[in-house]
Amino acid sequence: MKAVFVVNPAAKGGKALGRWTAFRKTVAFPYQEFMTKGPGHAKAIARGFAAHQEKENVLLIAFGGDGTVHEMIAGAAGAGHIVVGSVGAGSGNDFGRGFRTFGSAEEIGAYLGRRHASPALDMGEVSFGDGATFVNSAGIGFDAVISRGSGRSSLKPLLNRMGLGKFVYALYTVRALFTFRTFGLEVTHDGERQEYRDVWFATVSNQPYYGGGMKISPKSDPADGLIELTVVSRLSRMKLLLVFGSVFFGAHTAFREVDCRQGRSFSLKADRAVPLHTDGEDAGNTESGEPVVFTVRPEAWRLAGQQRTGRSGIKHESTP
Ligand SMILES: Nc1ncnc2c1ncn2[C@@H]1O[C@H](COP(=O)(O)OP(=O)(O)OP(=O)(O)O)[C@@H](O)[C@H]1O
């Protein structure tokens, strides 16, 4: 198996480059190296490998954050000869909380030598713009506003350099808490229609974690051919803060204002334009009254190493 590193030198406010310089000295197997030049480049590199099947299978290793591995999986989707691995070198690294990642070059060497499992896992697809994908989660509302604000923040590089990257997220959470306007939502799922009022956010998950370690969807399993919807609605600002705090432990699902559902497809129609995120990256605004469909694409990509999460079944809460 051929090993290819795709390095995002800009991840974690540029710290990833220094980490890569040290990491590459520890690599004791032959490899190819690519440096990404900007948004979309990691996807294009993965697409290039996906389009040309050689004799050898390819292990594509993302060296960066969630954005980098998200792009690489999108580019490699459907190519059976590509296995995707990751070394978490970003600020949030939610991918590494839900999926097995490599901690050292030695581990990658061992994987290449021993041919560990490469399970085929699910990916999410979103009918938005030219079509978007997610491996962790995608959603609309309050959390997407935070992703947008913290992603664009001029404070992010500075706080990242100081090792305080997570503060950017906290800062924008508090800001959104005071400025966000809730919305009405219609969800269609399995031929059933559900209406929600005063919605803060609706997130569709493929794995349990998002937002830098919040366990938003505790029962999500990227190997089950299903995705999970979490809708948070009809909460005061203060109670939302409480629910947000409990998300770190996955305890929020006990609140009656948190509704969880499981399925293969969810159509979400908001009554006003709302920001959308895919894997924590800003994806633009949905249009008022226009449905956005979130669908699971089962066994779309292969992960290097045994999958770490995996349970089945989900508690269906009562709806508001
Ligand atoms: N050379 C580059 N210069 C600037 N941005 C780049 C470059 N290469 C890639 N990018 C972009 O950097 C963005 C952030 O990358 P990534 O998500 O990997 O790191 P992060 O934001 O630090 O980590 P995390 O998403 O885990 O918090 C991505 O949108 C990616 O497309």
The ligand as a MOL file (V3000), in Angstrom:
LIG
                    3D

  0  0  0     0  0            999 V3000
M  V30 BEGIN CTAB
M  V30 COUNTS 31 33 0 0 0
M  V30 BEGIN ATOM
M  V30 1 N -2.3340 26.6770 2.4910 0
M  V30 2 C -3.4890 27.0500 3.0360 0
M  V30 3 N -3.6870 28.3180 3.4490 0
M  V30 4 C -4.8310 28.7060 4.0360 0
M  V30 5 N -5.8780 27.8840 4.2600 0
M  V30 6 C -5.7540 26.5900 3.8690 0
M  V30 7 C -4.5550 26.1100 3.2530 0
M  V30 8 N -4.7310 24.8040 2.9760 0
M  V30 9 C -5.9720 24.4750 3.3950 0
M  V30 10 N -6.5850 25.5370 3.9400 0
M  V30 11 C -7.9270 25.6170 4.5540 0
M  V30 12 O -7.7800 25.7250 5.9590 0
M  V30 13 C -9.0540 25.4940 6.5620 0
M  V30 14 C -8.9260 24.9650 7.9500 0
M  V30 15 O -8.3010 23.7330 7.9390 0
M  V30 16 P -8.5470 22.6010 9.0460 0
M  V30 17 O -9.9990 22.4670 9.3520 0
M  V30 18 O -7.8270 21.4010 8.5750 0
M  V30 19 O -7.7880 23.1830 10.3200 0
M  V30 20 P -8.3660 23.8260 11.6500 0
M  V30 21 O -9.4870 24.7630 11.3350 0
M  V30 22 O -7.2100 24.3470 12.4130 0
M  V30 23 O -8.8930 22.5510 12.4470 0
M  V30 24 P -10.3480 22.0900 12.9550 0
M  V30 25 O -11.2950 22.1720 11.7680 0
M  V30 26 O -10.1570 20.6980 13.4350 0
M  V30 27 O -10.7300 23.0640 14.0330 0
M  V30 28 C -9.7800 24.5590 5.6060 0
M  V30 29 O -10.9550 25.2000 5.1680 0
M  V30 30 C -8.7900 24.3830 4.4530 0
M  V30 31 O -9.4210 24.3050 3.2060 0
M  V30 END ATOM
M  V30 BEGIN BOND
M  V30 1 1 1 2
M  V30 2 1 2 3
M  V30 3 2 2 7
M  V30 4 2 3 4
M  V30 5 1 4 5
M  V30 6 2 5 6
M  V30 7 1 6 7
M  V30 8 1 6 10
M  V30 9 1 7 8
M  V30 10 2 8 9
M  V30 11 1 9 10
M  V30 12 1 10 11
M  V30 13 1 11 12
M  V30 14 1 11 30
M  V30 15 1 12 13
M  V30 16 1 13 14
M  V30 17 1 13 28
M  V30 18 1 14 15
M  V30 19 1 15 16
M  V30 20 2 16 17
M  V30 21 1 16 18
M  V30 22 1 16 19
M  V30 23 1 19 20
M  V30 24 2 20 21
M  V30 25 1 20 22
M  V30 26 1 20 23
M  V30 27 1 23 24
M  V30 28 2 24 25
M  V30 29 1 24 26
M  V30 30 1 24 27
M  V30 31 1 28 29
M  V30 32 1 28 30
M  V30 33 1 30 31
M  V30 END BOND
M  V30 END CTAB
M  END
